[in-house]
Structure formats: structure tokens, C-alpha cells
Amino acid sequence: MKTKRILQALVPSLLIPLLVPLGALAAPSISSVSNPVFIHGQSITVSGSGFGVKSPVEPAFLDVVSYNGLRNGDKVPVGGINPWPAYCGGTSVYYKTSNPRGKWISHYSNQWSTEGAKQGALDGAIINGASTSGKLYVTWWNYVSSDPTVGGTNASNKWVRLLSGSWGQAGQGTIIWEPTMFYAYAFTAGYLPGMNWDNWRGAYPRWNRMEMFVDSTKTNSPQYSAWTNNVLVGNHTSSPSQSWRVNQLGCLGFDGSNSPAANQPTVDWGEIYADNTLARVEICNAATKSSSSHCEIQLPQLVWIDGQLQIKVNQGSLPDNSTAYLYVIDASGNTSSGKQITFGSGDGGGTATIAPPSGLKVVN
């Protein structure tokens, strides 16, 4: 207390100014980029402050749907050196090169599925570091040909299951995102209280950007949020008695159920990015991230320190020769102001040189 009184006597006018700006300084700030004209696939260095340190620099999981030798309509291989260990529930997933999304040609699809509910989903990707950090962030793009809520709430179609541990493991569970709701399911306790009837707010027929974030660090219960096309559509807590560490992508794609295949939409999906942190870089179509309706996640590489990072440009479906805005998001979710950039035209070769994900574990 004596020390506190001495400080107050010496610098009474400085105490509040020193304390208040700290929150404002928390957000990253971009000062410059190595080239103001961005070409898809090129490397760009971003300089500034407050980026934090990201290690490893690369995301824990990245699947740009690149398979040598596959043609449109071929069944996607799983297991071994392939990005995904398994199909979800024995369903089949297909490789598709029609219906491209901007710079990205290939993706996954349920178009040729013969399952009763036109199921097609991938399963078992472990996100390294998520159990330790207590955080899992995942984003992907999906295209829906028609209403994914066909059959109403009884349809129980699913976009993704985020899991802790193996399916059915005692004391573990899953967080599920359906077109009409979000909820959590414990393998030993069943459906948890607080099921949330939130529509996913996507559109069809079109491509939609999907995002989910699970945080198990703030309370004794996973908190989970979801966004569609940069709009928050759900923000929930599963149960005060759960202590899961969600670390696995399960049934990502279209886990359809309770409706004949003829009534279900065709779903294409791909460009799957997952990490154990919120730290990332995005390029959006508006001067503030909150007002943007179209954002493309960038691919960090080689360097991410507090004042500098490097990305491989992902233009996605943002137009050639258009103006856009670069944002750096730190590990706490603080977002920088937008740095205006311009897209050139063409392709810098990025889609062909991105390495497939590594370090995956097969989940039984």
C-alpha cells in the first residue's frame, strides 16, 4: 500500500492514461506490406506490431483438396498418406472439379453418393495442439444446391461434428452444427441442456464460408461459436459440468439423415483450415472486418513474429483487379484495422505448391 501511495503522489496524472490505452494497444496494427498488388499464390511479407508469435507458423491442418491422378467424380481415397483417415460412418466422398470457386478448382462432393440420405463426409482429423491449448478453430467453404433443412428439424443433417477423444469414449463428447441448430452431446450423458435453434443463415445455390471456434479454457465447459459468411450465427456454452478438450474434425461435409437421397441437396466443400489458435490472416471485401460479407483466409508460412509475418496469398473468389483489405487477427481474437490492397490477375502458382497436411492420426 505504501508503494502504491508513493506512485500516486509522483505521477497521479499518468496512472489512468497508462492503464486505459492498454486495451486499445492489444489489437494488431499493420504498417506495410511488401507488395501492394497481390497475386494468388505469391508470398507477401506483412509488417506491423502486436501480431504475437505463432509457432508453428503453419496451421495445424490444411486441406486444399489436391490429389494426383483423380478425375471429376472419382471416389476420394482415405487413410495412409491421404489427408483424411476415414469416411464418416462408411459414407463415400467424391472428388469434384466442376463448380469451381474462384481460384480453387477442386473440392469434395456428395453428388455421386448412393447413401439413403445422400451422405458424404470425412472423419478423424486430429488437430495437433488443440488439446493443450484448449482451443480449436476451423473454417471451410461449402456449396449447397438447395435447402439443406429439407425435412425440417427431423432431418438432422449435419455440417460437422467437433469431437474430444474417440467416438463414444466415456467422459468425452461432441459439438454439432446442423443447418437448423447447434448442440452438444456427451457420450455418457446424452444431449446436454441448452440446445440452440439457430439457423445457419447460409444461402443456396452458392458457396458459403463456414467457421467454428471452440474454447475450453475460460470455464469448466466448452464455449462454441459459429459464423457463416462472416456473420456470427451462434455463440453458446455446452454445460457447466463438462471439461472437454475438443481436438478432432469429424463428419465434415454433409452427414445427411432421415430423408431420401432424392430430397437432399448436393453439397460441395473444401479449402479446410484448422488450428489450435485464433491467430490468422484474412483478406476481406470491406474496410472493416465486421462489415465484410466475403473474407478469404490466408496461408501463413515461414515467419510469424510480433512485428512481421509472411503469407501465401489466397485470393479465393475475390475478383481480379479489385480492392480488398488485409486483416491480422491475434491469438485472442483481436483484429487489426484493414490495410488496403489490390488484387492483380492470374495465378502465382500457389494452388499447385501448397503441401498437404501432415501429422494426422488415424482415429478408430
C-alpha positions as CSV (number, residue, x, y, z in Angstrom):
1,M,0.0,0.0,0.0
2,K,2.9,2.4,0.8
3,T,4.4,1.8,-2.7
4,K,1.0,2.5,-4.3
5,R,0.7,5.8,-2.4
6,I,4.1,6.9,-3.4
7,L,3.4,6.2,-7.1
8,Q,0.1,8.1,-6.9
9,A,1.9,11.1,-5.4
10,L,4.6,11.1,-8.0
11,V,2.6,10.6,-11.2
12,P,-1.1,11.0,-10.4
13,S,-2.0,12.3,-13.8
14,L,-0.3,9.4,-15.6
15,L,-2.0,6.5,-13.9
16,I,-5.2,6.4,-15.8
17,P,-3.7,7.3,-19.2
18,L,-1.2,4.5,-18.8
19,L,-3.9,2.0,-17.9
20,V,-6.7,2.8,-20.3
21,P,-4.8,2.6,-23.7
22,L,-3.5,-0.9,-22.9
23,G,-6.7,-2.5,-24.2
24,A,-6.6,-0.3,-27.3
25,L,-2.9,-1.4,-27.9
26,A,-4.0,-5.0,-27.7
27,A,-5.2,-5.1,-31.3
28,P,-2.6,-5.8,-34.0
29,S,-1.5,-3.0,-36.3
30,I,-0.4,-3.3,-40.0
31,S,2.2,-0.7,-41.1
32,S,3.2,-2.1,-44.5
33,V,3.1,-5.0,-47.0
34,S,6.0,-6.0,-49.3
35,N,3.8,-5.5,-52.4
36,P,0.5,-3.6,-52.6
37,V,-0.6,-5.7,-55.5
38,F,-1.4,-9.3,-54.5
39,I,-1.3,-12.2,-56.9
40,H,-2.9,-15.5,-55.9
41,G,-0.1,-17.9,-54.7
42,Q,2.6,-15.3,-54.2
43,S,4.5,-14.7,-50.9
44,I,3.8,-11.4,-49.1
45,T,5.5,-10.1,-46.0
46,V,3.3,-8.1,-43.6
47,S,5.0,-5.7,-41.2
48,G,3.5,-4.0,-38.1
49,S,3.1,-4.6,-34.4
50,G,1.1,-6.7,-31.9
51,F,0.9,-9.8,-34.1
52,G,2.2,-12.0,-31.3
53,V,4.3,-15.1,-32.0
54,K,2.8,-18.1,-33.8
55,S,4.7,-21.3,-33.6
56,P,4.4,-23.4,-35.7
57,V,3.6,-20.7,-38.2
58,E,1.6,-23.0,-40.5
59,P,-1.9,-24.1,-39.5
60,A,-2.2,-27.4,-37.7
61,F,-4.3,-28.8,-40.6
62,L,-4.7,-27.6,-44.2
63,D,-6.5,-29.5,-46.9
64,V,-6.7,-27.7,-50.3
65,V,-8.1,-30.9,-51.9
66,S,-5.2,-31.8,-54.1
67,Y,-5.0,-35.4,-55.2
68,N,-2.7,-36.6,-58.0
69,G,-4.5,-38.7,-60.7
70,L,-8.1,-38.2,-59.6
71,R,-10.7,-37.0,-62.1
72,N,-14.1,-35.4,-61.7
73,G,-16.4,-38.0,-60.0
74,D,-13.7,-40.3,-58.6
75,K,-14.0,-41.6,-55.1
76,V,-11.6,-39.9,-52.7
77,P,-9.0,-42.2,-51.1
78,V,-8.7,-42.1,-47.3
79,G,-6.1,-43.5,-44.8
80,G,-2.4,-43.8,-45.2
81,I,-0.7,-40.7,-46.6
82,N,-4.1,-39.1,-47.6
83,P,-5.3,-36.0,-45.7
84,W,-8.2,-37.8,-44.1
85,P,-8.1,-41.0,-42.1
86,A,-11.6,-42.2,-42.8
87,Y,-15.1,-41.6,-44.2
88,C,-17.8,-40.7,-41.7
89,G,-19.9,-43.8,-40.9
90,G,-18.8,-45.6,-44.0
91,T,-20.2,-43.0,-46.4
92,S,-18.4,-42.2,-49.6
93,V,-16.9,-38.9,-50.7
94,Y,-16.0,-37.8,-54.3
95,Y,-13.5,-35.6,-56.0
96,K,-15.1,-32.8,-58.0
97,T,-13.6,-30.3,-60.4
98,S,-16.8,-28.9,-61.9
99,N,-18.4,-26.0,-60.0
100,P,-15.0,-24.2,-59.2
101,R,-14.8,-21.5,-56.6
102,G,-12.7,-18.7,-57.9
103,K,-9.1,-19.7,-58.0
104,W,-9.8,-23.1,-56.4
105,I,-10.9,-25.8,-58.9
106,S,-11.1,-29.0,-56.9
107,H,-13.2,-29.9,-53.8
108,Y,-15.1,-32.7,-52.2
109,S,-18.8,-33.6,-53.0
110,N,-21.7,-35.9,-52.1
111,Q,-23.0,-35.5,-55.7
112,W,-22.5,-39.2,-56.6
113,S,-23.5,-40.6,-53.2
114,T,-25.7,-43.6,-53.2
115,E,-26.4,-43.4,-49.5
116,G,-30.0,-43.2,-48.5
117,A,-29.7,-39.7,-47.3
118,K,-27.0,-38.7,-49.8
119,Q,-24.4,-38.7,-47.1
120,G,-20.8,-37.8,-47.8
121,A,-18.4,-36.7,-45.1
122,L,-14.8,-37.1,-43.9
123,D,-13.7,-38.1,-40.5
124,G,-10.9,-38.4,-38.0
125,A,-8.6,-35.4,-38.5
126,I,-6.8,-34.7,-35.2
127,I,-5.8,-31.0,-34.8
128,N,-2.3,-31.1,-33.2
129,G,-2.0,-28.8,-30.1
130,A,-5.8,-28.3,-29.6
131,S,-5.9,-30.5,-26.5
132,T,-3.1,-28.5,-25.0
133,S,-4.3,-25.0,-25.9
134,G,-7.9,-25.8,-25.2
135,K,-8.9,-24.1,-28.5
136,L,-9.9,-25.3,-31.9
137,Y,-10.7,-23.0,-34.9
138,V,-11.8,-24.4,-38.2
139,T,-13.0,-22.8,-41.4
140,W,-14.0,-24.2,-44.8
141,W,-16.2,-23.4,-47.8
142,N,-19.3,-25.3,-48.8
143,Y,-21.7,-25.1,-51.7
144,V,-25.3,-26.1,-51.2
145,S,-27.5,-26.7,-54.2
146,S,-30.9,-26.5,-52.4
147,D,-32.5,-26.1,-49.0
148,P,-30.3,-28.1,-46.5
149,T,-33.1,-28.1,-43.9
150,V,-35.3,-30.3,-46.0
151,G,-37.4,-32.5,-43.7
152,G,-37.4,-29.8,-41.0
153,T,-35.7,-30.4,-37.7
154,N,-36.3,-34.1,-38.1
155,A,-33.9,-34.2,-40.9
156,S,-30.9,-33.9,-38.6
157,N,-28.5,-33.1,-41.4
158,K,-25.0,-32.1,-40.1
159,W,-22.2,-29.9,-41.4
160,V,-19.6,-31.1,-38.9
161,R,-19.0,-32.8,-35.6
162,L,-16.1,-31.4,-33.4
163,L,-15.0,-34.1,-31.0
164,S,-12.9,-34.7,-27.9
165,G,-11.4,-38.2,-27.8
166,S,-12.7,-41.1,-29.8
167,W,-16.4,-41.5,-30.7
168,G,-18.2,-43.0,-27.7
169,Q,-15.3,-42.5,-25.3
170,A,-16.6,-42.1,-21.7
171,G,-16.3,-38.6,-20.3
172,Q,-16.0,-37.1,-23.8
173,G,-18.4,-35.7,-26.3
174,T,-19.1,-33.7,-29.5
175,I,-20.3,-30.3,-30.6
176,I,-22.5,-30.5,-33.6
177,W,-23.5,-27.9,-36.2
178,E,-26.7,-28.6,-38.2
179,P,-28.4,-26.3,-40.7
180,T,-31.1,-25.6,-38.0
181,M,-29.3,-25.8,-34.7
182,F,-26.2,-26.2,-32.5
183,Y,-25.9,-28.5,-29.7
184,A,-23.5,-30.6,-27.6
185,Y,-23.7,-34.3,-26.9
186,A,-21.9,-36.2,-24.1
187,F,-21.2,-39.9,-24.8
188,T,-22.2,-40.9,-21.2
189,A,-24.9,-38.3,-20.5
190,G,-26.7,-37.8,-23.9
191,Y,-27.9,-34.4,-25.2
192,L,-26.8,-31.6,-22.9
193,P,-29.1,-28.7,-21.8
194,G,-29.2,-25.6,-23.9
195,M,-29.8,-26.9,-27.4
196,N,-29.9,-23.8,-29.6
197,W,-32.2,-23.5,-32.6
198,D,-30.1,-21.1,-34.7
199,N,-30.4,-21.2,-38.5
200,W,-27.0,-21.4,-40.2
201,R,-28.0,-18.3,-42.3
202,G,-26.3,-19.5,-45.5
203,A,-27.7,-19.1,-49.0
204,Y,-28.2,-21.5,-51.8
205,P,-27.3,-22.3,-54.5
206,R,-24.0,-20.6,-53.7
207,W,-20.6,-21.0,-51.9
208,N,-20.7,-20.1,-48.2
209,R,-17.7,-19.5,-45.8
210,M,-18.1,-21.6,-42.6
211,E,-16.2,-21.0,-39.3
212,M,-16.4,-22.6,-35.9
213,F,-14.4,-21.9,-32.7
214,V,-14.4,-23.9,-29.5
215,D,-12.8,-22.5,-26.3
216,S,-12.4,-24.8,-23.4
217,T,-10.2,-22.5,-21.3
218,K,-12.5,-19.9,-19.8
219,T,-14.8,-22.1,-17.8
220,N,-15.4,-25.7,-17.0
221,S,-17.4,-26.0,-20.2
222,P,-16.6,-25.7,-23.9
223,Q,-17.9,-22.4,-25.3
224,Y,-18.5,-22.6,-29.1
225,S,-19.3,-20.1,-31.8
226,A,-20.1,-20.3,-35.5
227,W,-20.1,-17.9,-38.4
228,T,-21.5,-18.1,-41.9
229,N,-20.1,-15.5,-44.4
230,N,-18.5,-13.5,-41.6
231,V,-21.8,-13.2,-39.6
232,L,-22.0,-14.7,-36.1
233,V,-24.9,-17.2,-36.1
234,G,-24.3,-19.0,-32.8
235,N,-22.5,-18.4,-29.5
236,H,-23.1,-21.0,-26.8
237,T,-21.9,-22.9,-23.8
238,S,-22.5,-26.6,-23.7
239,S,-22.9,-27.4,-20.0
240,P,-21.3,-26.3,-16.7
241,S,-20.3,-29.9,-15.8
242,Q,-18.2,-30.6,-18.9
243,S,-14.4,-30.3,-19.3
244,W,-13.8,-31.4,-22.8
245,R,-10.8,-30.5,-24.9
246,V,-12.1,-30.7,-28.5
247,N,-9.4,-31.7,-30.9
248,Q,-10.9,-33.5,-33.8
249,L,-12.8,-32.8,-37.0
250,G,-15.5,-35.4,-37.6
251,C,-18.2,-35.9,-40.3
252,L,-17.1,-32.7,-42.1
253,G,-19.1,-32.3,-45.3
254,F,-22.7,-33.5,-45.3
255,D,-23.8,-36.1,-42.8
256,G,-27.4,-36.4,-44.1
257,S,-30.1,-38.4,-42.3
258,N,-33.8,-39.2,-42.1
259,S,-34.6,-38.1,-45.7
260,P,-34.4,-39.9,-49.0
261,A,-31.4,-39.1,-51.2
262,A,-33.7,-37.6,-53.9
263,N,-34.7,-34.9,-51.4
264,Q,-31.3,-34.0,-50.2
265,P,-29.1,-31.2,-51.7
266,T,-25.8,-31.7,-53.5
267,V,-23.1,-30.3,-51.1
268,D,-19.6,-29.5,-52.3
269,W,-16.9,-28.5,-49.7
270,G,-13.2,-27.9,-49.4
271,E,-10.4,-25.4,-48.5
272,I,-10.3,-26.7,-44.9
273,Y,-8.1,-24.8,-42.5
274,A,-7.9,-25.7,-38.8
275,D,-5.7,-24.6,-36.0
276,N,-5.3,-24.6,-32.2
277,T,-5.4,-20.8,-32.1
278,L,-7.5,-17.9,-33.4
279,A,-4.3,-16.2,-34.8
280,R,-4.7,-15.9,-38.6
281,V,-4.7,-13.5,-41.5
282,E,-7.7,-12.7,-43.7
283,I,-8.5,-10.6,-46.8
284,C,-12.0,-9.2,-46.9
285,N,-14.1,-7.1,-49.2
286,A,-14.8,-4.1,-46.9
287,A,-12.8,-1.5,-45.0
288,T,-13.8,-3.1,-41.6
289,K,-13.9,-6.8,-41.0
290,S,-17.3,-6.6,-39.2
291,S,-18.9,-5.0,-42.3
292,S,-17.4,-7.5,-44.7
293,S,-19.6,-10.1,-46.4
294,H,-16.7,-12.0,-48.0
295,C,-13.4,-13.0,-46.4
296,E,-10.7,-15.3,-47.5
297,I,-8.3,-16.9,-45.0
298,Q,-4.6,-16.5,-45.9
299,L,-2.0,-19.2,-45.7
300,P,0.8,-18.3,-43.1
301,Q,4.3,-19.6,-43.9
302,L,7.8,-19.4,-42.6
303,V,7.6,-16.3,-40.3
304,W,5.2,-15.1,-37.7
305,I,6.7,-12.8,-35.0
306,D,5.3,-9.8,-33.2
307,G,6.3,-7.3,-35.9
308,Q,6.3,-9.4,-39.1
309,L,4.7,-12.3,-40.7
310,Q,4.6,-14.0,-44.1
311,I,1.6,-15.3,-46.0
312,K,0.9,-17.1,-49.3
313,V,-1.9,-15.2,-50.9
314,N,-5.2,-16.9,-51.2
315,Q,-7.5,-14.8,-53.5
316,G,-10.2,-17.3,-53.5
317,S,-13.2,-15.9,-55.3
318,L,-12.4,-12.2,-54.7
319,P,-12.3,-10.6,-58.2
320,D,-9.2,-9.9,-60.2
321,N,-8.2,-6.2,-60.2
322,S,-10.4,-5.5,-57.2
323,T,-9.7,-3.5,-54.0
324,A,-9.7,-5.5,-50.7
325,Y,-8.5,-5.2,-47.2
326,L,-5.9,-7.2,-45.2
327,Y,-6.5,-8.1,-41.5
328,V,-4.3,-9.7,-38.9
329,I,-6.1,-11.4,-36.1
330,D,-4.1,-12.3,-32.9
331,A,-4.5,-15.3,-30.7
332,S,-7.1,-13.5,-28.5
333,G,-9.2,-12.7,-31.5
334,N,-8.3,-9.0,-31.6
335,T,-8.4,-7.7,-35.2
336,S,-6.3,-5.1,-36.8
337,S,-7.6,-2.2,-38.9
338,G,-7.8,-3.1,-42.6
339,K,-4.8,-2.5,-44.8
340,Q,-6.0,-1.7,-48.3
341,I,-4.5,-3.8,-51.1
342,T,-5.3,-4.5,-54.7
343,F,-5.5,-7.9,-56.4
344,G,-3.8,-8.3,-59.8
345,S,-4.8,-11.1,-62.2
346,G,-3.5,-14.5,-62.9
347,D,-2.1,-17.2,-60.6
348,G,1.3,-17.2,-58.9
349,G,1.3,-21.0,-58.8
350,G,0.2,-21.2,-55.2
351,T,-2.5,-23.8,-55.6
352,A,-0.1,-26.3,-57.0
353,T,2.7,-25.9,-54.5
354,I,0.8,-26.0,-51.1
355,A,1.9,-29.0,-49.2
356,P,-0.8,-31.5,-47.9
357,P,-1.4,-31.6,-44.1
358,S,1.0,-33.7,-42.0
359,G,1.0,-35.2,-38.6
360,L,-2.5,-36.6,-38.7
361,K,-3.5,-39.6,-36.6
362,V,-5.9,-42.3,-37.6
363,V,-8.9,-42.5,-35.2
364,N,-10.8,-45.8,-34.9
